């Protein structure tokens, strides 16, 4: 039987923020989301989140986690006190393998593989430690002359010799539930802050002749906590660099691994190229041979085989098929489907539209709520006027149509197959197939015009 306790009651004063620490974000996701994802893979019997600071706000944000039990810590009297609040709810059976795993909400990147090693240990108490070249601020792991862990000394209380120790406490531990209940009752608050420190359980266990084991993560960033904006920024870059390294090993060409942000899941096929400054949000698929130019943002989208996204383009929740060209400076808003060989040029905005194979809109256009057929040419400055102030309406443009520059198509309206719309037209009625439709004011010249005088009569 496995219980999970996540401590998330703290304010996180050093973050200089009104946001509870558990709800700060790393790569676009809440800290706590990462932890929930990891511990679910362990298939625990119970998951507890101890909440305190802005408790109702935290509960509201996490309300969709129906497999989580929230435990209130009304007053924050230390980490040991936080765990004490959960004791009445812990499930036990007669098995010696009854375990409780304790985690911290400010340590988002701990991997399930590392946690699995902790809970698979048959020892009474197993703690996760780290070795840091610069361990300032961390509690030091103290071992006896037989190399047994005997206690943890906080940085502020450490002697000069103890400060030279590089092995530090991460706070994460796996413990037999029966031992946790026993030893937790022995923790005292004999300190300046009058708080109950969970770290005291290490010395209590040692004095009780318990066996204490330690494990270390495979990656340094797994067990790094976040206590300040500087530490968050540092962890963010470490995480981004790791994700970039994974892609490089898979054969993805990344112009500069230090200038890429992956805020979700990025799936890449062979021969993908990613230029500098790109941001990927949500679930992204880059198909074989796709090219992503500098400073593009792509969110929850599929980029097709051999498609090219040029500089500073923004694509949201869209599907791009093969051999498409987009940008530079193009914006695809949600629910856009571009079929094969489509060309979308600079300063074009498209929303909730389908564009058929071999069609193109190359310059300065807005296409909204529109279905465009095959081999359609949309001239510069064309606007589909889809909104009357109350409702959205649809525009349909048939195969092989030609829409002249600076035309406005007032929806709902249909443009027939092989139709031509003269430049500068305002189309308010359906345009028939195979015909030229034009709507312009007659051109007029005034001979005696002088713009410096009042020509009104």
N, C-alpha and C positions, 0 to 999 in steps of 0.2 A: 504494500500500500504506500502511495506516494502523495505527500502534501507539499504544495508550493506556497511559500509566503513571499510576497513582493512588498517591500517597505516603500511607501509612496506618500508619507504623511508630511514630509518636511517642506518648508517654505523655500529653502535654497537662497538664503540672503545674499550670498556672494554673486548670484546671477544678476543682482540689481534689477529685479523684475517682479511684477505682480502676478506673473503666471506661475502656477505650481510647477515644481521642477519636473515632475513626471510628464507634464504636457509641453515641455520645450521640445523642439523639433531638431532632428538630425536627418539631413537629406530629405526634407519635406515630410517626415513621419514623426509622430510622437515617440518619445523615448519608450513609453510603456508599450506601444504597439510592437516594437521589436522584441521585447521580453515575452509578451504573450505569444507571439509567433513561435519563439524558441521553446518555451516550456510546453506548449501544446504538443509538440513533437515527442515529448517524453511520455505522453498519455497519462497524466497524473489523475489521481482520484479527486483531488480538490485543488483549486487555485484561489488563494486569498490575496487581496490587495488591501493593505492597511493605509487608510486615508485620514487626513487631518486638516491641513491648511486648504482652505477653499474646497472643502469636502464635496459640497453639492455640485459645484462646477465640475470637479473631476468625475463624479458619478454620472453627470449629464453627458459629458463628452464620451464616456466609455459605456453608455447604456446598452449598446448592442452586444456587449460581451456577456452572453447569457450563461456562460460556464464559469463565471467569476463571482466570488462572494466578497463583498466589501465589508471591511471591519473598521469601525471608527476608533481613532485615537484622539479623543477630545482635547486632551492636553498632551503636549509633547515633552516627555520626560526621558528621552533617549531611545536608542535602538533596542535595548533590552526591554524597555517598557512597551515599545511597539509590538514586539513579538509576544509579550505577555497577554496582549489583548486577543490574540488568536487562540491561545491554549484551550479555552473551553470548546472550541469548534473542531479541534484536530481529531481526525479519525484514527483509530488504532485497532489492531487485532493482536493476537498472541504471537505473531511472527516477529522474529528478530530483525527481519528485513524491512520493518516498518520505518520509513524514512521521511524526513522533512528537509526540504531544500529552501534555503533563505537567500533572497536576491534583493538588489537595490535598484530603484527605478532610475537612478542617474548613471547606470552602467548598461546602456542599451544594446551593445554589440556582442554580448556573450553568446557564443554559438551553442546550439543544442548538442553537438558532439562533445564539447567540453563538459557541459552539464551532465551528459550521460556517463562520462567517466567518474564524475563525482558521486552520482547516486549508485553506480555499480560497485563502488567500494564497500567491502564488508566490515570496514573499521567503524568504531563507534562514532568518530568525528573526523571528517575530511574537510580541509579548508583549501580554498584556492588562493595561491600566492603568486606574486609577480616579482621579477628581478628588474630593477630600474637603475640606470646609471645616475639619474638625478631623483632620489626618492623623497625629496622635500615634501613635508606635509603628511606623509603616509605613516601608519603604524608599522613598527619593525617586528619581524618574526624573531623571537628569542628561542634559541635551542640550548640544551644542556650539553655536557661533555660527551654524551652518547649520541648527539645529534637529534635528540627527541625535542619536538616542539613543546615548550613549557609555558609560554605566555606571549602576549602581544603588548608592546610598549608604544604608546602614542608618541608622535614626534615631539610634542611639547614637553613630555616627561622623560625623554630618552637622555641617557648619559652621552658623553663624547664618544665613547667606544661604540655604544649602541647606534648612534647616528651614522656610523660608518657601515652599518649593515645594509646591504642592497636588496635583500629579500623583504618584501613588504606585504601587508595584509590587503586583500581586495575587498573583504567583507563577505564574500560569497562562501557559504558552507553547506555541507550535507551532514545530517546528524540523525542518529536513531531517535525516533520520536519520544520514546520512553526516557532516554537520557536528556533530551532537550527539556522536558517537563521537570525532571529532577533537578538539573543544574540551573535552570532559569530561576527557580525558587531560591537559589543560594546567592544570586547576584545582589549586591548592596549598592546604595547610592552614596558611598562615602567619598565624595569628591566635591570640588568647588561648585559645580553646577547642580549638584544634587540630582544627577541623572543616573539611569541604569544603562550601563554600556554592555552591549552584546559581546564585545571582545573579551570581557572578563570571564566568559564561559570557558575560554581556552585554559586559563590557569586553574579554574575550578575542576575541569576535566582532568588535567594533569595531576592535580593533588588527589583526585579520586582514582588514580592508577589506570586511567583510561588510555587507550591507544589513540594517538592523534596523527593523522596522515596529512600530507599536503600534495597538491597537484598544481601544475602550471599550464596556462593556456598555450596553444601553438602560436598564437599571434599576440603581440603586445597590446594591440588596440582592443582586444576582446575584454580585457579587465581594467580598462581605463575609465574612471568615473569622471563626471562633468560637474564641476562646482563653480565655474565662472565662465563668462563669455570667451575668454582667451582659451580655456580648456575645451570648450565646445568647438571653437574654430580649429584648434589643433586636431581634435578627433575627427572632425569633418574632413579635413584634408587627408588624414591617414586613411580613412575609409574610402574616399574617392580614389586615392592612389592605388589602394588594394584592388578596387573594382576595375580600374584601368589595367592593372597588371594581369588580372584574370583574362580580360579581353585580348590583350596582346599575346598571351600564351595560346589563345584560340585562333590567332592569325589575323585579328582585326588590326588595321593600320590606324594608329592614333597619332596625329601630328605632334601633340604635346600631352603626355599623360598627366601632367600637373594642371592642365587647363581643360578639364572635362568634369561635368557634374551629372551623376546618375542618381536620380531621385525616385527610384522604383526598380523595375526589372527591365534590363536591356538585353534582347536576344539578337545576336548577329550571326549571319551566315558568312560564307567565304568571300574574301576580296572586298570587304567593306572598308571604306575610308571615312574617318571622322576628323575634321579640321578643328582648330582651336576654339575654345570658348563655348562649346555646344552644351545645352542643358536638355536632359532627357527625363521626362516626368511620367510616372505611372508605368504601364506595360507597353513597351515599344518593341517592334520587330523590324530589323533592318535586313532586307533580303539580299541575296548574293549580288555583289558588284555595285551596291548602292553607294552613293557619294553624298556626304553631308558637309556642306561648306561651313565657313567660320561663323560663329555666333548665331547659330540656329537654335530654336527651341521647338522640341517635338514632344507632344503629350498624348499618351494613349492612342497611338497610331501605328499603322503598318505601312512601311515603305517598300515598294515592289522592286523586283529584279532590275538592276542597271538603271534605276531612277536616280536623278540628281536633284538635290535640294541646295540651291545657291544661297549665298551669304545673307544673314539677318532675316531669314524667313521663319515664320511661326506657324506651326501646324498642330491643330487640336482635334483629337478624337475623329480622325479621318482615315480613309483607306486609299492608298496610292498604289495603282497597279504598275506594271512593268514599263520601263523606258519613258517615264514621265520626267519632265523638266519643270522645276518650280523656282521662281525668284529671279534675281535677288529681291529682298524686301517685299515678299508676298505673305499674305495672311490667310490661312485656311481655318475657319472657325468650325465648330463641331458639325458632324454629319455630312461630310463631303466625301464623295466617291469620284476619283479620277480614273478613267479607264486607260488602256494602253496608248502610249505615244501622245498623250495630252501635253500641251505647253501652257504654263501659267507664268506670265512675265512679272516685271517689277511693278510694285505698288498696286497689285490686284488683290482684292478681298473677296473671298467666296464663303458662303454660309449655307448649310443645309441644301446642297445641290448635287446633282449627278451630271458629270460631263463625259460624253461618249468618246470613243477612240478617235485619235487623230485630230481632235478639235483643239482650238487655241484661243487664248485671250492674253495678249502680250503686254498690254500697257494700261495702267490707271483706270481699272474698271471695278465695279461692284456687281457681283452675281449672287443673288439671294433667293432661296426657295425656287430653284430653277432646275428643269431637266433639259439638257442640251444633247442633241444627237451626235452622229458621226460627222467628221470633216466640216465642222462649223468654224467659221472665223468671226471672232468678236473683236471689233475695232477698238481703238484707244478711246477711253472716256465713256464707254457704254455703261449704263446703269439699268438694272432691273428694279423698278420701283415697286417693292413688294408690300409696303405698309401704308395704310391710309390713316394711321393714327389710332385705329381700334383693332384691326385684324390684319393678318398676314395672308397674302395671295400668291398664287403660283404662276410662273412663266414657263411655257414649253416652246422650245426651239427645235425644229425638225432637222433632219440630216441635210448636210451640204448648204445650209443657210449662210448668208453673208450679212452681218450686222455692221453697218457703216459707223464710222467714228462719231462720238459725241451724241449717240442716240439714247433716248429714254424709252424703255418698254414698261408701260403702266399696267401692272398685273391687276386682275387675271387676264392673260393674253396669250395667244398662240401664234407662233411664226411657222408657216408651212415649210415643207421640204423644198429645197432649192430656191427659197425666197431670198430676195435682196432687199435690205432696208437702207435707203439713202442716208448718207451722213447727216447728222444734225436733226434727225426726225424724232418726233414725239409720237409714239404708237399707242393708241388707246383702244384700237379694235384689232381683231385677228387679221393677220396678213396672209393672203392666200399663197398656195404653192406656185413655184415657177414664175412669179411676177415680181416686179419692182414696186415697192411701196415706199412713198416718200411723203413727208409731212413737214412743210416749211412755209414760213411767211415769205411772200414775194419780195424779191430784192428790189430796193429802191435807192436811187442816188439823188441827192439834192445839190444842185449846181452852186448856188450862192451861199453855201454854208460857211460860217465863220465861228469856230468854237469859242472864240474869245468874246463874242457878243451874245446878247439874248436873242435867240432866233424864234422865240415863241411869237405867234401872231394871234 
